[in-house]
């Protein structure tokens, strides 16, 4: 097993906004997910896909489980 840990993600700019603005929470989430994608790319040795997987676009729930 290989484990890598990235630098802390500074979310202080979103601290006050996240409670009142769902768009700020979405931006903060995107920032964290982008950092995770970069770490996975480094770990796998291949570039991350240009678009993040969207379960809804493939008939899946948010959890990624296929509907029966």
PQR file with spaces between the fields and no chain letter, atoms N, CA, C, O and H, PARSE charges and radii, in Angstrom:
ATOM       1  N    UNK     1       0.838   -1.146    0.000 -0.4000 1.5000
ATOM       2  CA   UNK     1       0.000    0.000    0.000 -0.0000 2.0000
ATOM       3  C    UNK     1       0.903    1.235    0.000  0.5500 1.7000
ATOM       4  O    UNK     1       1.918    1.280    0.694 -0.5500 1.4000
ATOM       5  N    UNK     2       0.520    2.208   -0.774 -0.4000 1.5000
ATOM       6  CA   UNK     2       1.224    3.481   -0.807 -0.0000 2.0000
ATOM       7  C    UNK     2       0.273    4.563   -0.322  0.5500 1.7000
ATOM       8  O    UNK     2      -0.880    4.628   -0.751 -0.5500 1.4000
ATOM       9  H    UNK     2      -0.305    2.171   -1.338  0.4000 1.0000
ATOM      10  N    UNK     3       0.753    5.393    0.555 -0.4000 1.5000
ATOM      11  CA   UNK     3      -0.054    6.490    1.092 -0.0000 2.0000
ATOM      12  C    UNK     3       0.716    7.782    0.888  0.5500 1.7000
ATOM      13  O    UNK     3       1.911    7.854    1.172 -0.5500 1.4000
ATOM      14  H    UNK     3       1.689    5.340    0.903  0.4000 1.0000
ATOM      15  N    UNK     4       0.029    8.796    0.398 -0.4000 1.5000
ATOM      16  CA   UNK     4       0.627   10.131    0.322 -0.0000 2.0000
ATOM      17  C    UNK     4      -0.310   11.109    1.008  0.5500 1.7000
ATOM      18  O    UNK     4      -1.526   10.919    1.032 -0.5500 1.4000
ATOM      19  H    UNK     4      -0.942    8.738    0.168  0.4000 1.0000
ATOM      20  N    UNK     5       0.270   12.143    1.558 -0.4000 1.5000
ATOM      21  CA   UNK     5      -0.502   13.161    2.245 -0.0000 2.0000
ATOM      22  C    UNK     5      -0.082   14.508    1.682  0.5500 1.7000
ATOM      23  O    UNK     5       1.104   14.830    1.620 -0.5500 1.4000
ATOM      24  H    UNK     5       1.258   12.297    1.538  0.4000 1.0000
ATOM      25  N    UNK     6      -1.062   15.281    1.279 -0.4000 1.5000
ATOM      26  CA   UNK     6      -0.755   16.592    0.725 -0.0000 2.0000
ATOM      27  C    UNK     6      -0.674   17.653    1.801  0.5500 1.7000
ATOM      28  O    UNK     6      -0.925   17.404    2.981 -0.5500 1.4000
ATOM      29  H    UNK     6      -2.026   15.020    1.330  0.4000 1.0000
ATOM      30  N    UNK     7      -0.323   18.825    1.362 -0.4000 1.5000
ATOM      31  CA   UNK     7      -0.283   19.972    2.265 -0.0000 2.0000
ATOM      32  C    UNK     7      -1.699   20.321    2.713  0.5500 1.7000
ATOM      33  O    UNK     7      -2.661   20.014    2.010 -0.5500 1.4000
ATOM      34  H    UNK     7      -0.120   19.027    0.404  0.4000 1.0000
ATOM      35  N    UNK     8      -1.835   20.953    3.861 -0.4000 1.5000
ATOM      36  CA   UNK     8      -3.167   21.380    4.312 -0.0000 2.0000
ATOM      37  C    UNK     8      -3.790   22.336    3.289  0.5500 1.7000
ATOM      38  O    UNK     8      -3.095   23.128    2.652 -0.5500 1.4000
ATOM      39  H    UNK     8      -1.053   21.203    4.432  0.4000 1.0000
ATOM      40  N    UNK     9      -5.094   22.243    3.150 -0.4000 1.5000
ATOM      41  CA   UNK     9      -5.825   23.128    2.244 -0.0000 2.0000
ATOM      42  C    UNK     9      -6.385   24.281    3.064  0.5500 1.7000
ATOM      43  O    UNK     9      -7.148   24.069    4.007 -0.5500 1.4000
ATOM      44  H    UNK     9      -5.659   21.600    3.667  0.4000 1.0000
ATOM      45  N    UNK    10      -6.009   25.485    2.706 -0.4000 1.5000
ATOM      46  CA   UNK    10      -6.475   26.669    3.430 -0.0000 2.0000
ATOM      47  C    UNK    10      -7.889   27.024    2.973  0.5500 1.7000
ATOM      48  O    UNK    10      -8.089   27.493    1.852 -0.5500 1.4000
ATOM      49  H    UNK    10      -5.390   25.657    1.940  0.4000 1.0000
ATOM      50  N    UNK    11      -8.846   26.800    3.832 -0.4000 1.5000
ATOM      51  CA   UNK    11     -10.245   27.101    3.516 -0.0000 2.0000
ATOM      52  C    UNK    11     -10.747   28.321    4.290  0.5500 1.7000
ATOM      53  O    UNK    11     -11.951   28.566    4.353 -0.5500 1.4000
ATOM      54  H    UNK    11      -8.684   26.419    4.742  0.4000 1.0000
ATOM      55  N    UNK    12      -9.837   29.071    4.868 -0.4000 1.5000
ATOM      56  CA   UNK    12     -10.238   30.210    5.698 -0.0000 2.0000
ATOM      57  C    UNK    12     -11.054   31.242    4.924  0.5500 1.7000
ATOM      58  O    UNK    12     -11.899   31.917    5.512 -0.5500 1.4000
ATOM      59  H    UNK    12      -8.858   28.872    4.816  0.4000 1.0000
ATOM      60  N    UNK    13     -10.825   31.375    3.643 -0.4000 1.5000
ATOM      61  CA   UNK    13     -11.580   32.339    2.836 -0.0000 2.0000
ATOM      62  C    UNK    13     -13.059   31.967    2.738  0.5500 1.7000
ATOM      63  O    UNK    13     -13.895   32.817    2.432 -0.5500 1.4000
ATOM      64  H    UNK    13     -10.139   30.827    3.166  0.4000 1.0000
ATOM      65  N    UNK    14     -13.377   30.711    2.996 -0.4000 1.5000
ATOM      66  CA   UNK    14     -14.753   30.236    2.864 -0.0000 2.0000
ATOM      67  C    UNK    14     -15.454   30.109    4.210  0.5500 1.7000
ATOM      68  O    UNK    14     -16.649   29.820    4.257 -0.5500 1.4000
ATOM      69  H    UNK    14     -12.697   30.021    3.246  0.4000 1.0000
ATOM      70  N    UNK    15     -14.738   30.318    5.289 -0.4000 1.5000
ATOM      71  CA   UNK    15     -15.277   30.074    6.633 -0.0000 2.0000
ATOM      72  C    UNK    15     -16.582   30.826    6.895  0.5500 1.7000
ATOM      73  O    UNK    15     -17.557   30.225    7.346 -0.5500 1.4000
ATOM      74  H    UNK    15     -13.767   30.553    5.251  0.4000 1.0000
ATOM      75  N    UNK    16     -16.613   32.101    6.624 -0.4000 1.5000
ATOM      76  CA   UNK    16     -17.810   32.903    6.897 -0.0000 2.0000
ATOM      77  C    UNK    16     -18.882   32.717    5.820  0.5500 1.7000
ATOM      78  O    UNK    16     -20.074   32.827    6.105 -0.5500 1.4000
ATOM      79  H    UNK    16     -15.821   32.589    6.257  0.4000 1.0000
ATOM      80  N    UNK    17     -18.467   32.443    4.609 -0.4000 1.5000
ATOM      81  CA   UNK    17     -19.404   32.352    3.490 -0.0000 2.0000
ATOM      82  C    UNK    17     -20.169   31.035    3.452  0.5500 1.7000
ATOM      83  O    UNK    17     -21.328   31.007    3.040 -0.5500 1.4000
ATOM      84  H    UNK    17     -17.498   32.354    4.377  0.4000 1.0000
ATOM      85  N    UNK    18     -19.544   29.959    3.872 -0.4000 1.5000
ATOM      86  CA   UNK    18     -20.108   28.623    3.673 -0.0000 2.0000
ATOM      87  C    UNK    18     -21.463   28.447    4.345  0.5500 1.7000
ATOM      88  O    UNK    18     -22.313   27.719    3.832 -0.5500 1.4000
ATOM      89  H    UNK    18     -18.603   29.981    4.207  0.4000 1.0000
ATOM      90  N    UNK    19     -21.680   29.098    5.481 -0.4000 1.5000
ATOM      91  CA   UNK    19     -22.949   28.935    6.189 -0.0000 2.0000
ATOM      92  C    UNK    19     -24.091   29.634    5.461  0.5500 1.7000
ATOM      93  O    UNK    19     -25.230   29.167    5.502 -0.5500 1.4000
ATOM      94  H    UNK    19     -20.989   29.689    5.898  0.4000 1.0000
ATOM      95  N    UNK    20     -23.800   30.735    4.801 -0.4000 1.5000
ATOM      96  CA   UNK    20     -24.847   31.536    4.174 -0.0000 2.0000
ATOM      97  C    UNK    20     -24.966   31.315    2.668  0.5500 1.7000
ATOM      98  O    UNK    20     -26.008   31.601    2.077 -0.5500 1.4000
ATOM      99  H    UNK    20     -22.875   31.114    4.767  0.4000 1.0000
ATOM     100  N    UNK    21     -23.909   30.809    2.050 -0.4000 1.5000
ATOM     101  CA   UNK    21     -23.909   30.713    0.592 -0.0000 2.0000
ATOM     102  C    UNK    21     -23.506   29.317    0.132  0.5500 1.7000
ATOM     103  O    UNK    21     -22.342   28.935    0.249 -0.5500 1.4000
ATOM     104  H    UNK    21     -23.063   30.576    2.530  0.4000 1.0000
ATOM     105  N    UNK    22     -24.460   28.556   -0.388 -0.4000 1.5000
ATOM     106  CA   UNK    22     -24.128   27.227   -0.901 -0.0000 2.0000
ATOM     107  C    UNK    22     -23.064   27.274   -2.004  0.5500 1.7000
ATOM     108  O    UNK    22     -22.300   26.320   -2.157 -0.5500 1.4000
ATOM     109  H    UNK    22     -25.406   28.866   -0.483  0.4000 1.0000
ATOM     110  N    UNK    23     -23.003   28.356   -2.767 -0.4000 1.5000
ATOM     111  CA   UNK    23     -22.007   28.473   -3.835 -0.0000 2.0000
ATOM     112  C    UNK    23     -20.597   28.502   -3.251  0.5500 1.7000
ATOM     113  O    UNK    23     -19.668   27.962   -3.852 -0.5500 1.4000
ATOM     114  H    UNK    23     -23.623   29.130   -2.643  0.4000 1.0000
ATOM     115  N    UNK    24     -20.428   29.128   -2.088 -0.4000 1.5000
ATOM     116  CA   UNK    24     -19.112   29.166   -1.447 -0.0000 2.0000
ATOM     117  C    UNK    24     -18.715   27.775   -0.981  0.5500 1.7000
ATOM     118  O    UNK    24     -17.554   27.383   -1.100 -0.5500 1.4000
ATOM     119  H    UNK    24     -21.182   29.567   -1.600  0.4000 1.0000
ATOM     120  N    UNK    25     -19.666   27.038   -0.456 -0.4000 1.5000
ATOM     121  CA   UNK    25     -19.394   25.664   -0.038 -0.0000 2.0000
ATOM     122  C    UNK    25     -19.003   24.810   -1.240  0.5500 1.7000
ATOM     123  O    UNK    25     -18.106   23.972   -1.147 -0.5500 1.4000
ATOM     124  H    UNK    25     -20.609   27.356   -0.359  0.4000 1.0000
ATOM     125  N    UNK    26     -19.672   25.022   -2.356 -0.4000 1.5000
ATOM     126  CA   UNK    26     -19.341   24.278   -3.581 -0.0000 2.0000
ATOM     127  C    UNK    26     -17.930   24.622   -4.062  0.5500 1.7000
ATOM     128  O    UNK    26     -17.201   23.734   -4.505 -0.5500 1.4000
ATOM     129  H    UNK    26     -20.401   25.702   -2.432  0.4000 1.0000
ATOM     130  N    UNK    27     -17.535   25.893   -3.982 -0.4000 1.5000
ATOM     131  CA   UNK    27     -16.179   26.293   -4.397 -0.0000 2.0000
ATOM     132  C    UNK    27     -15.126   25.670   -3.481  0.5500 1.7000
ATOM     133  O    UNK    27     -14.085   25.206   -3.946 -0.5500 1.4000
ATOM     134  H    UNK    27     -18.127   26.614   -3.623  0.4000 1.0000
ATOM     135  N    UNK    28     -15.403   25.662   -2.182 -0.4000 1.5000
ATOM     136  CA   UNK    28     -14.467   25.062   -1.238 -0.0000 2.0000
ATOM     137  C    UNK    28     -14.337   23.557   -1.503  0.5500 1.7000
ATOM     138  O    UNK    28     -13.237   23.006   -1.462 -0.5500 1.4000
ATOM     139  H    UNK    28     -16.249   26.039   -1.804  0.4000 1.0000
ATOM     140  N    UNK    29     -15.454   22.911   -1.770 -0.4000 1.5000
ATOM     141  CA   UNK    29     -15.436   21.479   -2.069 -0.0000 2.0000
ATOM     142  C    UNK    29     -14.640   21.204   -3.334  0.5500 1.7000
ATOM     143  O    UNK    29     -13.864   20.250   -3.384 -0.5500 1.4000
ATOM     144  H    UNK    29     -16.348   23.358   -1.803  0.4000 1.0000
ATOM     145  N    UNK    30     -14.823   22.023   -4.347 -0.4000 1.5000
ATOM     146  CA   UNK    30     -14.077   21.874   -5.596 -0.0000 2.0000
ATOM     147  C    UNK    30     -12.577   22.022   -5.348  0.5500 1.7000
ATOM     148  O    UNK    30     -11.780   21.271   -5.910 -0.5500 1.4000
ATOM     149  H    UNK    30     -15.453   22.798   -4.306  0.4000 1.0000
ATOM     150  N    UNK    31     -12.195   22.971   -4.522 -0.4000 1.5000
ATOM     151  CA   UNK    31     -10.780   23.170   -4.203 -0.0000 2.0000
ATOM     152  C    UNK    31     -10.188   21.915   -3.563  0.5500 1.7000
ATOM     153  O    UNK    31      -9.107   21.468   -3.946 -0.5500 1.4000
ATOM     154  H    UNK    31     -12.843   23.581   -4.066  0.4000 1.0000
ATOM     155  N    UNK    32     -10.900   21.351   -2.591 -0.4000 1.5000
ATOM     156  CA   UNK    32     -10.423   20.138   -1.922 -0.0000 2.0000
ATOM     157  C    UNK    32     -10.367   18.972   -2.906  0.5500 1.7000
ATOM     158  O    UNK    32      -9.387   18.227   -2.923 -0.5500 1.4000
ATOM     159  H    UNK    32     -11.779   21.714   -2.280  0.4000 1.0000
ATOM     160  N    UNK    33     -11.393   18.809   -3.713 -0.4000 1.5000
ATOM     161  CA   UNK    33     -11.420   17.712   -4.683 -0.0000 2.0000
ATOM     162  C    UNK    33     -10.312   17.857   -5.724  0.5500 1.7000
ATOM     163  O    UNK    33      -9.734   16.859   -6.153 -0.5500 1.4000
ATOM     164  H    UNK    33     -12.189   19.414   -3.699  0.4000 1.0000
ATOM     165  N    UNK    34     -10.012   19.084   -6.131 -0.4000 1.5000
ATOM     166  CA   UNK    34      -8.907   19.309   -7.070 -0.0000 2.0000
ATOM     167  C    UNK    34      -7.571   18.887   -6.459  0.5500 1.7000
ATOM     168  O    UNK    34      -6.727   18.308   -7.144 -0.5500 1.4000
ATOM     169  H    UNK    34     -10.482   19.895   -5.782  0.4000 1.0000
ATOM     170  N    UNK    35      -7.384   19.175   -5.178 -0.4000 1.5000
ATOM     171  CA   UNK    35      -6.151   18.776   -4.508 -0.0000 2.0000
ATOM     172  C    UNK    35      -6.060   17.252   -4.399  0.5500 1.7000
ATOM     173  O    UNK    35      -4.989   16.675   -4.586 -0.5500 1.4000
ATOM     174  H    UNK    35      -8.070   19.644   -4.622  0.4000 1.0000
ATOM     175  N    UNK    36      -7.180   16.610   -4.098 -0.4000 1.5000
ATOM     176  CA   UNK    36      -7.203   15.143   -4.019 -0.0000 2.0000
ATOM     177  C    UNK    36      -6.892   14.546   -5.386  0.5500 1.7000
ATOM     178  O    UNK    36      -6.123   13.590   -5.483 -0.5500 1.4000
ATOM     179  H    UNK    36      -8.051   17.079   -3.947  0.4000 1.0000
ATOM     180  N    UNK    37      -7.482   15.101   -6.445 -0.4000 1.5000
ATOM     181  CA   UNK    37      -7.224   14.611   -7.803 -0.0000 2.0000
ATOM     182  C    UNK    37      -5.743   14.753   -8.153  0.5500 1.7000
ATOM     183  O    UNK    37      -5.173   13.871   -8.795 -0.5500 1.4000
ATOM     184  H    UNK    37      -8.107   15.878   -6.367  0.4000 1.0000
ATOM     185  N    UNK    38      -5.120   15.850   -7.738 -0.4000 1.5000
ATOM     186  CA   UNK    38      -3.685   16.056   -8.008 -0.0000 2.0000
ATOM     187  C    UNK    38      -2.849   15.011   -7.280  0.5500 1.7000
ATOM     188  O    UNK    38      -1.880   14.492   -7.834 -0.5500 1.4000
ATOM     189  H    UNK    38      -5.583   16.566   -7.216  0.4000 1.0000
ATOM     190  N    UNK    39      -3.223   14.701   -6.040 -0.4000 1.5000
ATOM     191  CA   UNK    39      -2.488   13.679   -5.296 -0.0000 2.0000
ATOM     192  C    UNK    39      -2.667   12.299   -5.931  0.5500 1.7000
ATOM     193  O    UNK    39      -1.710   11.530   -6.025 -0.5500 1.4000
ATOM     194  H    UNK    39      -4.011   15.122   -5.590  0.4000 1.0000
ATOM     195  N    UNK    40      -3.874   11.988   -6.362 -0.4000 1.5000
ATOM     196  CA   UNK    40      -4.107   10.706   -7.023 -0.0000 2.0000
ATOM     197  C    UNK    40      -3.327   10.607   -8.324  0.5500 1.7000
ATOM     198  O    UNK    40      -2.783    9.554   -8.657 -0.5500 1.4000
ATOM     199  H    UNK    40      -4.652   12.613   -6.286  0.4000 1.0000
ATOM     200  N    UNK    41      -3.278   11.702   -9.048 -0.4000 1.5000
ATOM     201  CA   UNK    41      -2.507   11.733  -10.286 -0.0000 2.0000
ATOM     202  C    UNK    41      -1.033   11.453  -10.006  0.5500 1.7000
ATOM     203  O    UNK    41      -0.387   10.692  -10.726 -0.5500 1.4000
ATOM     204  H    UNK    41      -3.719   12.558   -8.777  0.4000 1.0000
ATOM     205  N    UNK    42      -0.518   12.069   -8.964 -0.4000 1.5000
ATOM     206  CA   UNK    42       0.875   11.847   -8.561 -0.0000 2.0000
ATOM     207  C    UNK    42       1.086   10.387   -8.151  0.5500 1.7000
ATOM     208  O    UNK    42       2.075    9.767   -8.540 -0.5500 1.4000
ATOM     209  H    UNK    42      -1.043   12.687   -8.379  0.4000 1.0000
ATOM     210  N    UNK    43       0.173    9.854   -7.379 -0.4000 1.5000
ATOM     211  CA   UNK    43       0.283    8.486   -6.897 -0.0000 2.0000
ATOM     212  C    UNK    43       0.208    7.476   -8.041  0.5500 1.7000
ATOM     213  O    UNK    43       0.965    6.506   -8.069 -0.5500 1.4000
ATOM     214  H    UNK    43      -0.631   10.358   -7.063  0.4000 1.0000
ATOM     215  N    UNK    44      -0.698    7.705   -8.976 -0.4000 1.5000
ATOM     216  CA   UNK    44      -0.896    6.768  -10.087 -0.0000 2.0000
ATOM     217  C    UNK    44       0.109    6.953  -11.207  0.5500 1.7000
ATOM     218  O    UNK    44       0.348    6.033  -11.990 -0.5500 1.4000
ATOM     219  H    UNK    44      -1.313    8.494   -8.954  0.4000 1.0000
ATOM     220  N    UNK    45       0.702    8.141  -11.288 -0.4000 1.5000
ATOM     221  CA   UNK    45       1.659    8.412  -12.353 -0.0000 2.0000
ATOM     222  C    UNK    45       1.007    8.698  -13.695  0.5500 1.7000
ATOM     223  O    UNK    45       1.650    8.588  -14.739 -0.5500 1.4000
ATOM     224  H    UNK    45       0.509    8.888  -10.652  0.4000 1.0000
ATOM     225  N    UNK    46      -0.256    9.061  -13.668 -0.4000 1.5000
ATOM     226  CA   UNK    46      -0.978    9.435  -14.895 -0.0000 2.0000
ATOM     227  C    UNK    46      -1.784   10.701  -14.614  0.5500 1.7000
ATOM     228  O    UNK    46      -2.159   10.954  -13.469 -0.5500 1.4000
ATOM     229  H    UNK    46      -0.778    9.150  -12.820  0.4000 1.0000
ATOM     230  N    UNK    47      -2.050   11.493  -15.641 -0.4000 1.5000
ATOM     231  CA   UNK    47      -2.824   12.717  -15.421 -0.0000 2.0000
ATOM     232  C    UNK    47      -4.260   12.392  -14.993  0.5500 1.7000
ATOM     233  O    UNK    47      -4.834   11.374  -15.382 -0.5500 1.4000
ATOM     234  H    UNK    47      -1.745   11.288  -16.571  0.4000 1.0000
ATOM     235  N    UNK    48      -4.804   13.279  -14.194 -0.4000 1.5000
ATOM     236  CA   UNK    48      -6.214   13.144  -13.812 -0.0000 2.0000
ATOM     237  C    UNK    48      -7.085   13.410  -15.032  0.5500 1.7000
ATOM     238  O    UNK    48      -6.691   14.174  -15.913 -0.5500 1.4000
ATOM     239  H    UNK    48      -4.338   14.105  -13.879  0.4000 1.0000
ATOM     240  N    UNK    49      -8.269   12.789  -15.099 -0.4000 1.5000
ATOM     241  CA   UNK    49      -9.176   13.082  -16.217 -0.0000 2.0000
ATOM     242  C    UNK    49      -9.536   14.570  -16.221  0.5500 1.7000
ATOM     243  O    UNK    49      -9.543   15.211  -15.170 -0.5500 1.4000
ATOM     244  H    UNK    49      -8.588   12.169  -14.383  0.4000 1.0000
ATOM     245  N    UNK    50      -9.831   15.114  -17.396 -0.4000 1.5000
ATOM     246  CA   UNK    50     -10.153   16.543  -17.464 -0.0000 2.0000
ATOM     247  C    UNK    50     -11.431   16.906  -16.714  0.5500 1.7000
ATOM     248  O    UNK    50     -11.575   18.035  -16.245 -0.5500 1.4000
ATOM     249  H    UNK    50      -9.825   14.594  -18.250  0.4000 1.0000
ATOM     250  N    UNK    51     -12.361   15.954  -16.599 -0.4000 1.5000
ATOM     251  CA   UNK    51     -13.605   16.201  -15.869 -0.0000 2.0000
ATOM     252  C    UNK    51     -13.741   15.206  -14.733  0.5500 1.7000
ATOM     253  O    UNK    51     -13.392   14.034  -14.876 -0.5500 1.4000
ATOM     254  H    UNK    51     -12.244   15.037  -16.980  0.4000 1.0000
ATOM     255  N    UNK    52     -14.248   15.677  -13.609 -0.4000 1.5000
ATOM     256  CA   UNK    52     -14.492   14.799  -12.475 -0.0000 2.0000
ATOM     257  C    UNK    52     -15.745   13.970  -12.763  0.5500 1.7000
ATOM     258  O    UNK    52     -16.676   14.455  -13.407 -0.5500 1.4000
ATOM     259  H    UNK    52     -14.532   16.629  -13.493  0.4000 1.0000
ATOM     260  N    UNK    53     -15.772   12.725  -12.290 -0.4000 1.5000
ATOM     261  CA   UNK    53     -16.907   11.828  -12.481 -0.0000 2.0000
ATOM     262  C    UNK    53     -18.145   12.435  -11.842  0.5500 1.7000
ATOM     263  O    UNK    53     -18.113   12.866  -10.689 -0.5500 1.4000
ATOM     264  H    UNK    53     -15.016   12.331  -11.767  0.4000 1.0000
ATOM     265  N    UNK    54     -19.229   12.467  -12.592 -0.4000 1.5000
ATOM     266  CA   UNK    54     -20.503   12.974  -12.089 -0.0000 2.0000
ATOM     267  C    UNK    54     -21.489   11.817  -12.070  0.5500 1.7000
ATOM     268  O    UNK    54     -21.996   11.435  -13.125 -0.5500 1.4000
ATOM     269  H    UNK    54     -19.255   12.117  -13.529  0.4000 1.0000
ATOM     270  N    UNK    55     -21.778   11.244  -10.900 -0.4000 1.5000
ATOM     271  CA   UNK    55     -22.671   10.093  -10.837 -0.0000 2.0000
ATOM     272  C    UNK    55     -24.035   10.359  -11.469  0.5500 1.7000
ATOM     273  O    UNK    55     -24.593    9.467  -12.108 -0.5500 1.4000
ATOM     274  H    UNK    55     -21.366   11.554  -10.043  0.4000 1.0000
ATOM     275  N    UNK    56     -24.579   11.552  -11.307 -0.4000 1.5000
ATOM     276  CA   UNK    56     -25.896   11.874  -11.853 -0.0000 2.0000
ATOM     277  C    UNK    56     -25.922   11.764  -13.376  0.5500 1.7000
ATOM     278  O    UNK    56     -26.948   11.416  -13.961 -0.5500 1.4000
ATOM     279  H    UNK    56     -24.125   12.277  -10.788  0.4000 1.0000
ATOM     280  N    UNK    57     -24.796   12.062  -14.011 -0.4000 1.5000
ATOM     281  CA   UNK    57     -24.728   11.986  -15.474 -0.0000 2.0000
ATOM     282  C    UNK    57     -24.718   10.548  -15.974  0.5500 1.7000
ATOM     283  O    UNK    57     -24.844   10.296  -17.172 -0.5500 1.4000
ATOM     284  H    UNK    57     -23.963   12.345  -13.536  0.4000 1.0000
ATOM     285  N    UNK    58     -24.565    9.605  -15.041 -0.4000 1.5000
ATOM     286  CA   UNK    58     -24.497    8.194  -15.404 -0.0000 2.0000
ATOM     287  C    UNK    58     -25.574    7.364  -14.713  0.5500 1.7000
ATOM     288  O    UNK    58     -25.445    6.148  -14.571 -0.5500 1.4000
ATOM     289  H    UNK    58     -24.462    9.810  -14.068  0.4000 1.0000
ATOM     290  N    UNK    59     -26.640    8.045  -14.286 -0.4000 1.5000
ATOM     291  CA   UNK    59     -27.759    7.355  -13.675 -0.0000 2.0000
ATOM     292  C    UNK    59     -27.454    6.756  -12.317  0.5500 1.7000
ATOM     293  O    UNK    59     -28.072    5.767  -11.923 -0.5500 1.4000
ATOM     294  H    UNK    59     -26.745    9.033  -14.402  0.4000 1.0000
ATOM     295  N    UNK    60     -26.509    7.340  -11.598 -0.4000 1.5000
ATOM     296  CA   UNK    60     -26.132    6.839  -10.281 -0.0000 2.0000
ATOM     297  C    UNK    60     -26.532    7.833   -9.195  0.5500 1.7000
ATOM     298  O    UNK    60     -26.721    9.024   -9.444 -0.5500 1.4000
ATOM     299  H    UNK    60     -26.006    8.143  -11.918  0.4000 1.0000
ATOM     300  N    UNK    61     -26.654    7.295   -7.973 -0.4000 1.5000
ATOM     301  CA   UNK    61     -26.860    8.170   -6.836 -0.0000 2.0000
ATOM     302  C    UNK    61     -25.548    8.885   -6.522  0.5500 1.7000
ATOM     303  O    UNK    61     -24.506    8.555   -7.089 -0.5500 1.4000
ATOM     304  H    UNK    61     -26.500    6.328   -7.770  0.4000 1.0000
ATOM     305  N    UNK    62     -25.599    9.859   -5.622 -0.4000 1.5000
ATOM     306  CA   UNK    62     -24.378   10.576   -5.215 -0.0000 2.0000
ATOM     307  C    UNK    62     -23.327    9.622   -4.669  0.5500 1.7000
ATOM     308  O    UNK    62     -22.130    9.870   -4.808 -0.5500 1.4000
ATOM     309  H    UNK    62     -26.445   10.127   -5.162  0.4000 1.0000
ATOM     310  N    UNK    63     -23.768    8.530   -4.046 -0.4000 1.5000
ATOM     311  CA   UNK    63     -22.831    7.582   -3.467 -0.0000 2.0000
ATOM     312  C    UNK    63     -22.168    6.726   -4.520  0.5500 1.7000
ATOM     313  O    UNK    63     -21.229    5.988   -4.219 -0.5500 1.4000
ATOM     314  H    UNK    63     -24.741    8.328   -3.932  0.4000 1.0000
ATOM     315  N    UNK    64     -22.648    6.814   -5.771 -0.4000 1.5000
ATOM     316  CA   UNK    64     -22.051    6.052   -6.859 -0.0000 2.0000
ATOM     317  C    UNK    64     -22.675    4.684   -7.075  0.5500 1.7000
ATOM     318  O    UNK    64     -22.275    3.958   -7.985 -0.5500 1.4000
ATOM     319  H    UNK    64     -23.410    7.413   -6.016  0.4000 1.0000
ATOM     320  N    UNK    65     -23.647    4.326   -6.253 -0.4000 1.5000
ATOM     321  CA   UNK    65     -24.290    3.035   -6.421 -0.0000 2.0000
ATOM     322  C    UNK    65     -25.264    3.071   -7.599  0.5500 1.7000
ATOM     323  O    UNK    65     -26.034    4.017   -7.763 -0.5500 1.4000
ATOM     324  H    UNK    65     -23.972    4.916   -5.514  0.4000 1.0000
ATOM     325  N    UNK    66     -25.209    2.033   -8.399 -0.4000 1.5000
ATOM     326  CA   UNK    66     -26.132    1.942   -9.531 -0.0000 2.0000
ATOM     327  C    UNK    66     -27.544    1.643   -9.044  0.5500 1.7000
ATOM     328  O    UNK    66     -27.729    0.887   -8.090 -0.5500 1.4000
ATOM     329  H    UNK    66     -24.583    1.264   -8.266  0.4000 1.0000
ATOM     330  N    UNK    67     -28.515    2.222   -9.684 -0.4000 1.5000
ATOM     331  CA   UNK    67     -29.914    1.922   -9.377 -0.0000 2.0000
ATOM     332  C    UNK    67     -30.276    0.568   -9.959  0.5500 1.7000
ATOM     333  O    UNK    67     -29.897    0.263  -11.090 -0.5500 1.4000
ATOM     334  H    UNK    67     -28.365    2.836  -10.459  0.4000 1.0000
ATOM     335  N    UNK    68     -31.011   -0.259   -9.202 -0.4000 1.5000
ATOM     336  CA   UNK    68     -31.422   -1.577   -9.760 -0.0000 2.0000
ATOM     337  C    UNK    68     -32.473   -1.425  -10.838  0.5500 1.7000
ATOM     338  O    UNK    68     -32.924   -2.420  -11.406 -0.5500 1.4000
ATOM     339  H    UNK    68     -31.319   -0.011   -8.283  0.4000 1.0000
